[in-house]
Amino acid sequence: MIKSNYRIQSSKIIQFIFCVLTIYLFISCNGKNKSYEENNDQPLTIDSLLALRYQQFLKYQVDSTAFPRSYNPKNKTIKKVPSSNWTSGFYAGALWQIFELTGEETFKKKAEEWTAFIEKEKFNDRTHDMGFKVFCSFGNGLKHNNDNDYKDIIVKSAQTLSTRFDEKIGSIRSWDFGKEKWQFPVIIDNMMNLELLFEATKISKDSSFHKLAVIHANTTLKNHFRPDHSTWHVLDYDTISGDVRMRVTHQGINDDSAWARGQAWAINGFTMAYRYTRDPKYLEQAKATANFFINHKNLPEDGIPYWDFDDPAIPNSPRDVSAAAITASALVELYEYTQDQTYLNYSKKVLNSLRSTNYILPKEMKIPFILDHSSGDYSQKSEMDEPIIYGDYYFLQTALRLKDL
């Protein structure tokens, strides 16, 4: 009888230990356990691989002059940029988003450190990229730190961005370079920087920022789109008459092509503009360009587009993970406004595609990036088919938006 009870107790202890180990492994595989380390004998799930990729963000050395932008697989180097670079805010923003996904305070602390390095950009009037730099960093931080300093930085950045607005043209100037060929260039990417202006009005109650953003959006809506609802990349305006001088590309395959990331900026930008204004014409344009994108004959089955829809080298052409992620994030929001399941289906497809080993970087790569196969600037033949930080940023944003649904 004693032996029998002993066997029963032993069995219960073994079952208890098994249950504890099962729970531990479940937590580890979902990336919630900070002590998870690489183990060659342990099979990796996608979520545990993501957890390892997140850890690389913590391991990267904090350096105010070296925001990680991309990784060159040929020479095995990380491209590092100062805060003035248009991509600097994505790294801090990605850390804020990883904190939101995991709840791990170490990511919040690291996000605060990197975000602080961007503050001086609030005075930088030589760029239109205030939204990318300041709002992706301080804007994400404001969700978790109701900090008046963060609010002041956002408002000051909006004031600085406003100095690039031209009333006759009705737009914010994008670039200061290229003066030998352009008078007043405006790129479709610029729509994304309007979020900073809209939020600055919410924070400060100064309606001038909101009004300026609306004028820029209206000018873009009037001039930037083709009849099929695709978008040109660059419009150049005459500074005297305010008329369009030319419609060209800077990063696409040619002037009349549909550069994938440009279409993504348009979809995301006008969806965001609708969020703040509830103007139906913005919603209609977001839907029309989204339909062009997701129904395009050259869009691969997994939803990850080639870098340019009109590249004659398709299907032997680089993909652009960043364009997929930017669009997927926008279409989660667009679904909320339209209840069109097509948009949600695309977002889920993209997230599932990106959460595969085809796109997530392997555990052996000790670099602060999550995804491979984004494409940067074709005109310079740089960052084509590489890990790029804004691909990670919008991937994380898509995951958070789907989680909130």
N, C-alpha and C positions, 0 to 999 in steps of 0.2 A: 504494500500500500504506500509506504514511504517512497519507494523507488518510482512507483507510478506517478505520485504527485510531483516528484522531482523532474520526471520526464515532461509532465505537463507544464511546469513552471519554466523549464529550459526552453520548451517549444515556444511559450509565450514571449520569452526574452528574445529569442531569435527572430520571431515575427516582428517584435517591436523595433529591434535594430534594423531589420530589413525595411520597415516602413520609414524610419528616420533617414536611412540612406537614400531611399527612393525620393523622399521629399527634398533632400539636399541636392540630389542630382537634377531634379526638376527645376529647382530654383537656379542652379548653376547654368543649366541649358537655356534658361530664359534671361540670362545676363544680369541677374539681380544680385549675385554674390561677388563682392569686391575681391575676394581672395582667389577667384578662379584663375588658374594659371594654365599655360599650354602643357599638354601632356600627349606625347606622340602615341601612347597606347590607348588613349581615350578617343572614341569617334566624336567628331564635332557635329553638332546640329547647326542649322543656320543661325539660330538665336545666340548660341554660345560663340559662334564665329563673329557675329556682330559685337558681342560683349568684348571680345578680344580686340576688335578694331577700335571700339570706343576707348579702350585702355591706352591705345597709342596716342590719343589726344592728350592724356594726362602725362605721358612719358616725354612728350616733346618739350624741349627746354623753352622756358618763357624768355622772350627777347623782343623788346619793343620795336626793333628794326627788322624783324624776321618773321612776319606772318606767313605761314605756309600757304602757297597758292596752288601749286601743282607738282607733279613728280615726272621726271623724264626717265623712262625705262632704259633708254639707250646709254646714257652716261650715269644712270643711277644716282641722280641728284634731285634734291627738293628745291624748287624755285621759291625763294623767300623774298618778300616784298615789305616795304614800309607801310605805315598807316595811310599814307597818301594814295596808295594803289586802290583802285576801285573794288578789289576783292577782299580787302582787309577785314571788313565787317563780317564776312561769312564764317571765318574761323571762330571768332568769339560767339557769333550767333549759333553755330553748330554746337558749341559747348553748352550754351543755355538750353538748347533743345534736347541734348543728351541728358542733361540734368532733369528736364521735365519728363522724359521717358523713363528714366531709371530711379529718380529720387535720391541719387547719391550726392551728398553734399560736396564731395571732392570736385565734382564737375562744376558746381556752382562757384566754388572758390576760384577755380581756374578760369571760369568765364569772367568773373569780376576782374581778375588780373589783366586778361587780354583786352577786355572792354575799356578799361581805364586808359590804355595806350592810344585809343582812338579819339579821345576827347579833343585834342588840339585840332582835329579836322573840322570842328565847328566854325573855324575861321577861314577855311580853305575855299576861296571863291573862284578858284581856277578849274573847277570841275562841277559837273552836274550830278555826280554819283553820291551825293549826300545820303540818299535813301539807302543805297547798298551799304555804304560804310557805317553811317550813324544809326539808321533805324534797325538794320539787321543785328546790330550789337546792343545799343542802348534800348532800342524798342523791345527786343526780346527780354532784356534784363529788367525792364520796367514791369513786366508781368510778375516778376518774383521779388523785386525790390521796389516798393512804392517810395522811391527816392526823389526828393525835389531836385537834387542835383542832376539826375538823369533827365527829368522833365525840362529843366533849364537848358541842358545841352541840346535836346531835341528842338526846342523852340529857337535857340540861337542858330542852329544848323539850318532851320527853315528860313530864318532871316537872311542868312548868307546865300542860300540857294536862290532866294527870290531876286537877288541882285543880277542874276543871269537871265531874267525874264525881259523880253522885248515886247512892248505893247503893240507896236505896229504889226509885228509878225504874229503875236499871240502865242508865243512859245518860249520855253526855256532853252537857251543855247546849250548844246551838248558838248562839243569839243572846241578847244582853242587852237589845236594843231591843224595843219592842212590849209592854211590861209592862202596858199598859192592856188588852190582849186575851189575852195568853198568860202562863201561869205558868212553864212549863218547855218551851220549844219545841225539838224535835229534827228536823232536816231530813235527807233521804236523802243529801244531799251529804256529810254527816258521816262516812259509811262510808269515804270516801277518806282521811280523816285518820288512820285506824287503822294505816295502813302505817308511820307514824312510830313508833307505839307498839310494833308488832311488831319493827321494826328496832332500837329502843332496847333491847329485851330481848336481841337477838342481840349487840349491842355491849357492853352492861353486864353481861349474865348475870342481871339483876334481872327475875325472872319476873312481877313485879306489873304491868308494862306490858302484857305479853301477856295476862294474865288479864283485865285491865280491857277490853282490845280485844275479847276473846271475849264478855264479858258484854254490851257495847254491841251487838255484831253479833247476838247471840241475841235481844236486846230488839227490835232493828230487824226481824229475821226474823219474830218473833212478831206484831208490830203494824203494820208499814208496808205490807204487800202486800194487794192486792185478790184476789178469787178468780181473776181472769184473769191474775194474776202481774204486772200493772202496779203502780206504786207511787204512793202519795200523796206530796206534797212535804213538808208540815209535819205533824207530830204534836205536840199539846200535852198535857203530862202534869200531873196534879194533884200538887202538891208534898206534900200530906198523905197521900193514899191511894196515890199512885204509879200510879193508873189513867189511861187515856187520856181526856182531856176532849174533844178534837175532832181531826178529820182534815181538813185544809184545804190550800189552795195559797197561795203567796205570789208565784210567778212564772209559774204556768200560766194558761190561759184561764179555768178555773173549778175548784172544789174537787174535782170528780170526773173531771177530764180527765187525760190522760197527757201531761204536760209532757216533751218529748223528752229534754232534758238530764237531768232527774230519772231517767228510765229508764236512761240511759247511766251515771249515777253508781252506780245499783244494780247493774247488770251488772258494771261494773269493780270496784266495791267488794267484792262477794261472790266474784268470781273471785280477787281479791287475798287475801281472807280464807282461801279454800281453799288458796292457795299456802303460807301460814304454818301452817295447822292441819291440813290434809288431812281436815277434817270434811266428810263427804259431803253433809250438808244444805245447806252453803254452795254446793257445786258444783251441786246440784239447783236451788237458787234462781237462781243465775247462768244456768243453762241455760234455765229456764222464762221468765225475763224477757227473755233474749236472743231466744228464740223468739217471744215477744210482739212484740218490736221488729222483727225482720227479716221477720216474716210479716204485719205489719200491713197492712190493706187500703189505708191512706193513705200507705204508704211509697213514694216515687217510684222509678222504675226505676233511677236511678243510685245509689240507696242513701243519698242525703242527705236526711234527714227534714225535714218542716216543723217549725217550732219547737215546736208542740204538735200531737199526733196528732189532737186533737179540735177544732181551730180550725174554726169553721163557714165561714171564708173560704177554706178549701182549695178549689181549687188556687191561689188568689190570695193566698197567705200566705207570709211569709218562711221561708226554709229555716234550718237550723241546722247549719252545718259542724262546730261544736264537738261537738255531740251525736253526729254521725257518726264523728268522729275518736276520741272517748272510747270509743265502742262498738267501733269497729274495732280499736283497740289491745287492748281486753279480749278480743275474740274470737280474736285471734292466740294469746293465752295459753290461752283456753278450748279452742281446737283442740288444743293440746299435751296437755291433760288428757283430752280426750274422743276425739280423732282423728276428730271429726265434720267432714267436708269442707265442710259447709254454712257453718260459722263462718269457716273460712279463705277460702272463696269471697266471703263478704260483706266481709271485711277487704281482700281484694285489689281487689274492685270499688270500695270507697270510696277506696282509695289511688289507683287509676287515675282515678276521677272527679275527685278533688282535684288530681291532677297534670295537669289540663286547663286551658285558658285560660278556661273558664267560672268557675273558682274562684281560680286564682292571680292575684294582683294584677299589673297591667301594669308593665313596666320603668320607665315614666315616673314612677311614684309613689314619691317619695323618703321613704318612711315605714318604720319598723322592724317590718313585718308581712309575712307570706307569703300568707295566704289571705283572701278576702272571704267575706261571707255567713254569719257567725255571728250568733247572736241572744242578747241578754243578759237584761234585766229588763223583762218586759212590764208588770209592776205600776207601774213608773215610766216606761213608754214610752221607755226608754233603751237604747241599744246594740242596737237591732233591725236586723238585716241589715247588719252592719258587720264590718270586720276586728277581731277580738278575740284577745288574746295566747294564751288557753288553747286556742283552736282550732289555732293554730300548734304549741303544745306537744304536743298529743296526735297531731297529724299527724306530727310528727317522731318521736314515740315509736312510732307504728304502723310507720313506715318502718324504724326500727331493729329492731323485733321481727321484721318480715318478713325483713329482711336476715339476722338471726341464725338464722332457720329454714333 
